[in-house]
Amino acid sequence: MSTRSAIGIKNKNGFISAVYCHFDGYLEHNGEILKKVYNTENKVEELLSFGDISILKEQIYPKKNHTFDSPEENVCIFYHRDRGEEWEDTAPLEFDTEKEFTDYYDWSAYYYLFDNGQWYWKTKNSEWNKL
């Protein structure tokens, strides 16, 4: 079973760019990886530039052959790059507000938002917390 999450960044223009992540959205996995590895604006933007994520890992780029069926260890699996899904269906989305962001991904168990150099997280029924 999956623990779904949504991962976003609040841009300088105030908009939120975000993607969906299907597996391991809980704090002990996605939360830890985001905090430890994707901890700068540039790293978060680079991660999100690949669109929706099947599984978040510590690395974006594989060193050799990497597919959904044969993934390289510790490399993210993206819906478009690694599963061959249409970019139009998996591209990052932009939202005007945090509420729009969380409402759109209402099937998610966790929400992660990078804002002004800090990660925040929440569940459907909680407030935003520092990660």
N, C-alpha and C positions, 0 to 999 in steps of 0.2 A: 504494500500500500504506500502511496505517496503522501508526503507532507508538503503541500503547495505553498509557494511564497511569491511575493512580488518584490522586486528590487528596483529602487529608483534613486535619482539624484536631483536635488533642487539646483537648477542652473542659475547663473548670475542674473538672468532675465526674470527669475521668479517662477518659471515653468518647471515642471517635473517631467523628466524623461525616465521611462520605466520599461521593464521587461518582466515576463513571467518566468518562474523557475518551478519545474514539476516535482523534483525529488528532494528530500532531506532539508526542507525549509526551516526546521526547528533551530533554536538558538545554538545548540551544541554542535551543529554542523555548519549550515549556511552562515549563521551569526558569527561563529568563530573564524571561518575562512574570510568573510568580508572584513572583519575587524583586523585580522592579522595580515592579510595579503592585499586586499583591495582597499587600501587606507589613504589614498590620495585622490584628489579630483581627477587627475589624468588616468589613474588606474581604473577608477570606476567608469569613467567615460569610455575607455577602451573596452572594458568588459561588456558594457551595455551596447556598444556599437555592433556586436555580433547578433543582437536580437535575443529572442526567447531562448531560455536555457533548459535543457533536459536535466542535467546534473552539474552543479557548481563544484569546481575543483580548484586547486591552488595555481594551476597554469592555464593560460589561454591557448598557447601555441604548441602543437605537437612537434616532436623532433623527427618523426617518421610517419608511416602510414597510421592513420587514426580515423576510425569510422564509428558509427553508432554500434554496429555489431562487433567491432573489434577495437575498442577504445584503448588509447595509451594511458597508462597509470597516471593519475593526478592531473589529467587534462580535462577541461570542461567539455561537455558535450552540448553543442548548440543545435537547435532544431533545423536551421537553414544549412549551415556548413556541414554538419555531421549526419543529419538525418535526411537531407535533401528536400526539406519542405520549402514551399514557396516563400520568398522574402516578404511579399505583401502580407502574408499571414503571420509572420514571426518578427517583423521589424519592431524596434522600440517605438513606444507611443509617447505622446506628450499630453500633459494635463495641466490645467490652470491652477488647481488647488490640491492640497493633500486629501481632501474629501473626495474629489473626483478620482484621484489615484486609487484610494482604498475602495471606493464604490465600484469602480470598473473591475477590479480584481477581487470581487466579493467572495469568490470560491477559495481564496487563499487563507491559510491558517496563520501566516505571519507576513508582516509587511516590514521592509527595510528601506530606510531613506537616509541617504548621505547628504548632509546639509552643513555647509560652512566648515568642512574639515572633520565632521563628527558623524558617526553612524547612530541612527535611532531605530528602534523597533517597536512594533505593537502587534496585538492580535485584534480581532474584530471588536472585542468588548473592553479593550484596555486603552489607556492613554499612551502617548509616545514616551519611550524610555531611552536613556543613553545606553548604547551597547558597550 
